[in-house]
Amino acid sequence: MEKPLLKTAVFCLPNSIHLGMKNYVAIAFIILLLACNNESNKNKTEDTGGDVSFFPTASFFAGQVKLVDSLQLPVLKFVTSNGRTDTTQISTREMGIMATDFLQTDLSGPELRKSYKEESFADQSISSVTLTYSTKNKDLPIQRMDVLINPNPVMNDKVRSIYIEKLEKHGDTSVLKKMYWKTDKHFLVISSAKVDNDPPVITQIRVQWDQ
């Protein structure tokens, strides 16, 4: 599946995680800029190894859910299956429950960090950094994660979007979830459930609070 276009929506991280994340991204961005010093206007990828903290996805998603709940924003749910889309308005509490898949994606624990590789990609044309996490272990639920950030050495770093590929196994059924969170806008989960050699059953759920 082709990832949704990443636009310009931004989100200021909560104060409790802002300083650590800001310093982390700022350092990564400086390293990448230095690496690009002899090749100006070109994109570079840098493997940061295991010496830095991973991006705190759980705190980010929890902050987004808390924001929607505190502002009591209207939330719509779109469920698409077999070519048909049903639309309903849901409560902020239900929105938080539906976001559970995102809240359970934190890779910052020491045991998980050993199984994931982190790469930083700096795109100087749009002043952004993409943090990519990947693993070769097919038994781990999170197979890939891309965090798109606009670093700012003066103001708050801004997260534009997060894309996740999550693999679940329930008995003889495997479910691949492609999850996308657009900051301050919506989240999308496309699930492909497959049993043995049967054709996959695909369901798309989109939850939107930006009107």
N, C-alpha and C positions, 0 to 999 in steps of 0.2 A: 504493500500500500504506500502510496506517495504521501509524505507528511504534509499537513496543512501549512499554508504560507505563514511565515512568522512576520507579524506587523510590528507596530511601534508601541503597543500598550506597555505600561511600566507599573512597578509596584515597589514601594519603599518597605524594606524589611523591618520587622518589629525591633525595638531597641535592644531586646534581650539577645538577639543574634546578629544584630547589624555590625557591631565592631569586629567580631571575629570573622564574619563572612567578608566584610569590606576589606580588611587587611589581607585576607587570603586571596581574594580576587585581584586586589591591587598588586600584590607581590607577583602573582602568576602573570598578570598583564605586563608588568615591568620586565620580567624575565623574557617574555615573548617579544617585546619591543626591542630589547637588547639583541636578541637572536636575529631580529630582522634588520639590524642596523646597517648591514652591508647589502641588503636587498630591499630597499625601500619600495613601498607600494605593492609588495608581494605578500601573500598569505603564508603563515607558518603553523606547523603543528608541533607541540612540545609534550613529551611524556614526562609528567612530574614525579613518577615513581611513587614510593610509599612514604615519603617524608612530610606530607602535608595532610591537613584534615580534609575529609570529603565534604561536599556541599550538604548542609543540613536540610534535606528535603522535607522531613517530618515537620520541622518548625515552620518552614515556609508555607506548606499546605494548611497547617493548623492556623497560621496567621490569616490566611485567605478565608477560611471557614469562619473564623471569629469575626472578621471584618463584615462579611455578609450578614451574620447573625446580629451583630451590634447595630448595623444600619437598617436591619429588617427589610432588606431589598426583596422585591418580588422575584421569585425563582420559577423558571419554566423547565419542564422535563420533556425531551423529545425522544421517543423510542421508535426505532425503525427496524422492522423485521419483515422479510418476504416482500419487500418493496412498498410496505405500508408504514406510515409514520403517525403515531398517536401523540398528541400534545396535552399535557396537564400542568396545572400550577401546583407546586409543592411547597411545603413549609421549609424554613431554614434548617430545622432539625432534621428533616428527611434529607435535605441536601448534604448535611454533615455526615449522615449515615452512608449515603451513596458515594461520598468521597473517601471512604475507608480504604479502598484499594490504593489511593495516592498516599494516605497517611502511613501506610505500612511499607514504605519504600526506602527507609533510611538505611544507608550503607556505611555510616560513620563508625559503627562498632568495630573493635579490633579484630573480631573473628571474621567478619564479612570483608573487611578491607583487604585481607590477605588474598581473597579470591577475585578481586576486581582490579582492573587496570584503569588508570585515569589519564586522559589526554586533554590538553588545552589547545584550542584552535583560535587564533586571533585573526579577525577580519578587519583590517585597517580601513577598508572602504566604508564600513558602517559603524566603526568604533565599537565592536562587540567582541565578547569572548564566549566560546562554547566549551563547556566542560563535558566531556564524554566519558562515561563509565561502561566498561564491558567485561564479560567473563567468558571463559571457555568451559566452565562447569555447567552442564546442561541440567543438573539437578537443582540449581538455585533458581528461585522464582524470577528475580530481576535479571534479565539477559542484557539489557542495554538501557542507558539513560543519557539524554542530552539536555543540558541546562544552558539556556541562552541568556547572557547577562550583558548589560551595558555598564562597564566599570566607570566610576567617577571618583577621582582622587579628592574632590572637594565636598560634593554632596553625597547622598546615599547611593550605593550601587543599586541598580534596578534590574530585576528579573523580568524578562520579556515572556518566556515560555519554558515549559518543561515537557519533554517527550519521553515515554517509557515503554519498553516492551517487556511484558510479564508473562511467564509460562507457568500454568497451573496444571496439576494432574489429579483427577478425581476418579479412582478406580481405573477403568479402561478408557476413560475420556480425558483427552488433553485439551486445554483451553489456552489459546494464545490471545492475550489482550494487548492491543495497541492503544496507549493512553496519552492524551495530550491535554495540557492545562495552559490556557491563555490567561495571563495575569489580569485580574480584575474583570474578566469577561465571561469565560465559560470553561467547562472541561468536557472532554469527549472520550468515550471508551468504546472501542470496536472489538467485540469478542468473537473469536472463531473457534467453535467447539467441534472436535472431531473424535469419532469413535472408530478405531481400526482403519479399514479402508473405505468407510462411508464418506460421502461428500460432507464437508464442514457446514455447520449451521452458524450463520453470521448474524449477529445482533449489534446494533449501534445505539448507544445511549448518549445523549447530549444534554447537559445541564447548564442553563444560561441564567445569569443574574444581571447582566449588563443590558439595559433597555434602550 
